[in-house]
Amino acid sequence: MLEGAKSMGAGAATIASAGAAVGIGNIFSSLIHSVARNLSLEKQLFGYAILGFALTEAIALFALMMDFFILFVF
C-alpha cells in the first residue's frame, strides 16, 4: 500500500517537469518573436530569456528533488 502511494506521489511530482518544459518553450518562442520585431534589443532580450530559463529550470530541478525525496526518504 505504501509503495503504491509513493509511486503515485512521485508521478504527480513528475508532472512539474512537463510544465517546466512548456515554460521553457514559451520563453524561447517569445525571444524569437521579440528579436524578430526589434533586432536592436537582441542582447538585452537574450539576457532576460536566460534569466527566465534559469528560474524555470530551477522549478524543474526542485520537482525532481521532491520526486527523489518521495521515493527514497519516505
PAVEX-794878 format. One record per residue (C-alpha): x, y, z. Coordinates in steps of 0.1 Angstrom, whole numbers. Layout:
// PAVEX-794878
@px: X; py: Y; pz: Z
...
This chain:
// PAVEX-794878
@px: 0; py: 0; pz: 0
@px: 28; py: 24; pz: 9
@px: 48; py: 16; pz: -22
@px: 18; py: 24; pz: -44
@px: 12; py: 57; pz: -27
@px: 49; py: 66; pz: -31
@px: 48; py: 58; pz: -68
@px: 16; py: 79; pz: -72
@px: 32; py: 108; pz: -54
@px: 64; py: 106; pz: -74
@px: 43; py: 105; pz: -106
@px: 24; py: 136; pz: -95
@px: 57; py: 154; pz: -87
@px: 70; py: 145; pz: -122
@px: 42; py: 164; pz: -139
@px: 60; py: 196; pz: -129
@px: 88; py: 186; pz: -154
@px: 63; py: 188; pz: -183
@px: 52; py: 222; pz: -171
@px: 87; py: 234; pz: -170
@px: 93; py: 221; pz: -205
@px: 63; py: 241; pz: -218
@px: 75; py: 272; pz: -199
@px: 110; py: 270; pz: -214
@px: 94; py: 266; pz: -249
@px: 73; py: 297; pz: -243
@px: 103; py: 317; pz: -231
@px: 124; py: 310; pz: -262
@px: 94; py: 313; pz: -285
@px: 88; py: 348; pz: -271
@px: 125; py: 355; pz: -275
@px: 124; py: 347; pz: -312
@px: 93; py: 368; pz: -318
@px: 107; py: 397; pz: -298
@px: 140; py: 397; pz: -317
@px: 122; py: 395; pz: -350
@px: 103; py: 426; pz: -341
@px: 132; py: 446; pz: -327
@px: 166; py: 434; pz: -336
@px: 184; py: 462; pz: -318
@px: 174; py: 448; pz: -284
@px: 187; py: 413; pz: -291
@px: 214; py: 412; pz: -263
@px: 191; py: 426; pz: -236
@px: 163; py: 402; pz: -246
@px: 186; py: 373; pz: -246
@px: 197; py: 381; pz: -211
@px: 161; py: 382; pz: -199
@px: 154; py: 349; pz: -217
@px: 184; py: 332; pz: -200
@px: 172; py: 345; pz: -166
@px: 137; py: 331; pz: -173
@px: 152; py: 298; pz: -184
@px: 173; py: 296; pz: -152
@px: 143; py: 303; pz: -130
@px: 121; py: 278; pz: -149
@px: 148; py: 251; pz: -148
@px: 152; py: 257; pz: -111
@px: 115; py: 248; pz: -107
@px: 121; py: 216; pz: -127
@px: 151; py: 207; pz: -106
@px: 131; py: 213; pz: -74
@px: 103; py: 190; pz: -87
@px: 130; py: 163; pz: -94
@px: 144; py: 167; pz: -59
@px: 109; py: 163; pz: -45
@px: 104; py: 132; pz: -67
@px: 136; py: 116; pz: -53
@px: 127; py: 127; pz: -18
@px: 93; py: 110; pz: -20
@px: 108; py: 78; pz: -35
@px: 138; py: 73; pz: -13
@px: 133; py: 91; pz: 20
@px: 97; py: 82; pz: 29
